[in-house]
């Protein structure tokens, strides 16, 4: 058994809704609502869901980039925060931990400082953490650039001189500069063209293998997640509806939302076009989510209990974890 | 031919920029059949959107110029019409849906007002009748509570609903041709499935033709009858959707197909197309795809191949593919 690198327990992140002159709090947007999971060392964990379901917020809260509302995160046996027990890691300790936890952002145009050259962008972390002196940092940066499929001579160039795919390579080089153990990829390929997507995906694959990384891969592209990830969690309105291995989840989806989501993916060949499960309507607002099971407003199998009680996330037949009253 | 609604012949569209001339669409020809869906696939910058803007005569002036070609619609060359005549076709006989339903609608007018604008102009309906027709259209595109939505503003609607409003607007005058430029790219998969389903139903009900522009091969496989693949301003392959997916001939099309993880099992190696699209200021002399192609021959470096029919109804622009068929197509 591999040990757990990251453990997330009952994580919550609510954003307040403010109103009026005095900015009185009138409600909460429950972006992340009570989710728990763990990632084993060397595993690629996929987080899928539609826009607004809280996948990016989850990624950022885990890295302590935004303050959590509830729950705890344990990284390599070290508790980063535990809101219920009023514990938060000291700034000093957190800074040390940052070396081990990095993030790659979605938009390669917004995530690089246009006034810094590539060398400065990638080596900034190394110098801050005093891992290398200036000269070694430059050498290491060149090495990283080559590793990520760019030439070392690019080191003095500025971000605007690169295409989207190349910028994403720079972003990835920055994220692995400190030899991290864990990387969050927040839709790292969503903004890129099809042929560039596959280039970046195989780069990530190569790096994960060579550097023995653990990866949290956030995406809305189900085909990519199926291919890329070991474990997958499907999110809907801030909660997990189903968790399972890539094979289990795609071969045998159990939750009605997962089934609808998978059937909505366009066929890869004209000969494979099948009847699909069409969901009615839109995702409800997270400021005012439905009572009980959050999916019951769009679910074709809604029963009375679904409108009253939140279903628990439970294992069905020893396989996927599913949160649905049909199976409890 | 009678069953052809739109015929684009040798279209060239250029843009003047401070760094020189960019040829965005370079000698593009294709036909759209009545009641059929033509899919145009390609990556960003390949000229697919400029092609559609050229058909609508909406290429931004004065920097964009359609410098050559014909666009025959209903026995008329759209490029020769004056502004008044093209206005009577645009939005009436040919209409368009855009990628971003958030920016394509005007935020300060109600949905009803925006739909009725084109209706009043092209059909001459007035007053209560326009409103009735608007509600009818909103119901056709399956918007719940159409009677209320008609008086709402775009910000009150979700992305999927806005795209439905856009479609309602586009079909309001029973167009013969609908150009859909990445209509589902900005939407979530479940909403995308709803919109694609709606569009399929509309094709059957309204008997219109569609030019469907997208970079998503999955969407193409669902929607299109004929497919045109574009690369760096030129068509590189043209065939029926079955042929394109089952037997792609151009190495770019093959590369695109193989770079989709949807066909791979876990653990399979991902195939990629190396490199990037060439800069429009620095186009290769021969085949534009040659620098990224693993199978290029000497000829590819020096001369651009023509788009030739290699099998019946399957055209491709590639020296290697031409060679395979033999020399019968040598010109």
HADDOCK unambig.tbl for C-alpha pairs under 7 A between the chains (distance, minus, plus):
assign (segid A and resid 50 and name CA) (segid B and resid 188 and name CA) 5.78 0.50 0.50
assign (segid A and resid 51 and name CA) (segid B and resid 188 and name CA) 6.75 0.50 0.50
assign (segid A and resid 193 and name CA) (segid B and resid 43 and name CA) 5.98 0.50 0.50
assign (segid A and resid 193 and name CA) (segid B and resid 44 and name CA) 6.83 0.50 0.50
assign (segid A and resid 195 and name CA) (segid B and resid 256 and name CA) 6.23 0.50 0.50
assign (segid A and resid 195 and name CA) (segid B and resid 259 and name CA) 6.40 0.50 0.50
assign (segid A and resid 195 and name CA) (segid B and resid 272 and name CA) 6.53 0.50 0.50
assign (segid A and resid 195 and name CA) (segid B and resid 273 and name CA) 5.88 0.50 0.50
assign (segid A and resid 198 and name CA) (segid B and resid 259 and name CA) 5.62 0.50 0.50
assign (segid A and resid 198 and name CA) (segid B and resid 270 and name CA) 6.96 0.50 0.50
assign (segid A and resid 198 and name CA) (segid B and resid 272 and name CA) 5.61 0.50 0.50
assign (segid A and resid 199 and name CA) (segid B and resid 272 and name CA) 5.64 0.50 0.50
assign (segid A and resid 202 and name CA) (segid B and resid 270 and name CA) 6.39 0.50 0.50
assign (segid A and resid 223 and name CA) (segid B and resid 261 and name CA) 5.99 0.50 0.50
assign (segid A and resid 223 and name CA) (segid B and resid 262 and name CA) 4.87 0.50 0.50
assign (segid A and resid 224 and name CA) (segid B and resid 261 and name CA) 5.74 0.50 0.50
assign (segid A and resid 224 and name CA) (segid B and resid 262 and name CA) 6.98 0.50 0.50
assign (segid A and resid 227 and name CA) (segid B and resid 261 and name CA) 6.11 0.50 0.50
assign (segid A and resid 227 and name CA) (segid B and resid 264 and name CA) 6.75 0.50 0.50
assign (segid A and resid 227 and name CA) (segid B and resid 265 and name CA) 6.36 0.50 0.50
assign (segid A and resid 227 and name CA) (segid B and resid 266 and name CA) 4.99 0.50 0.50
assign (segid A and resid 228 and name CA) (segid B and resid 266 and name CA) 6.97 0.50 0.50
assign (segid A and resid 261 and name CA) (segid B and resid 190 and name CA) 6.03 0.50 0.50
assign (segid A and resid 264 and name CA) (segid B and resid 189 and name CA) 5.86 0.50 0.50
assign (segid A and resid 264 and name CA) (segid B and resid 190 and name CA) 5.34 0.50 0.50
assign (segid A and resid 264 and name CA) (segid B and resid 193 and name CA) 5.31 0.50 0.50
assign (segid A and resid 265 and name CA) (segid B and resid 189 and name CA) 6.27 0.50 0.50
assign (segid A and resid 266 and name CA) (segid B and resid 218 and name CA) 4.89 0.50 0.50
assign (segid A and resid 266 and name CA) (segid B and resid 219 and name CA) 5.60 0.50 0.50
assign (segid A and resid 266 and name CA) (segid B and resid 222 and name CA) 6.61 0.50 0.50
assign (segid A and resid 267 and name CA) (segid B and resid 218 and name CA) 5.44 0.50 0.50
assign (segid A and resid 267 and name CA) (segid B and resid 221 and name CA) 6.71 0.50 0.50
assign (segid A and resid 267 and name CA) (segid B and resid 222 and name CA) 6.50 0.50 0.50
assign (segid A and resid 268 and name CA) (segid B and resid 218 and name CA) 4.93 0.50 0.50
assign (segid A and resid 268 and name CA) (segid B and resid 221 and name CA) 6.74 0.50 0.50
assign (segid A and resid 268 and name CA) (segid B and resid 262 and name CA) 6.53 0.50 0.50
assign (segid A and resid 269 and name CA) (segid B and resid 221 and name CA) 5.80 0.50 0.50
assign (segid A and resid 269 and name CA) (segid B and resid 245 and name CA) 6.37 0.50 0.50
assign (segid A and resid 270 and name CA) (segid B and resid 221 and name CA) 4.75 0.50 0.50
assign (segid A and resid 270 and name CA) (segid B and resid 222 and name CA) 6.11 0.50 0.50
assign (segid A and resid 270 and name CA) (segid B and resid 242 and name CA) 6.43 0.50 0.50
assign (segid A and resid 273 and name CA) (segid B and resid 222 and name CA) 6.71 0.50 0.50
assign (segid A and resid 278 and name CA) (segid B and resid 194 and name CA) 6.49 0.50 0.50
assign (segid A and resid 279 and name CA) (segid B and resid 190 and name CA) 6.82 0.50 0.50
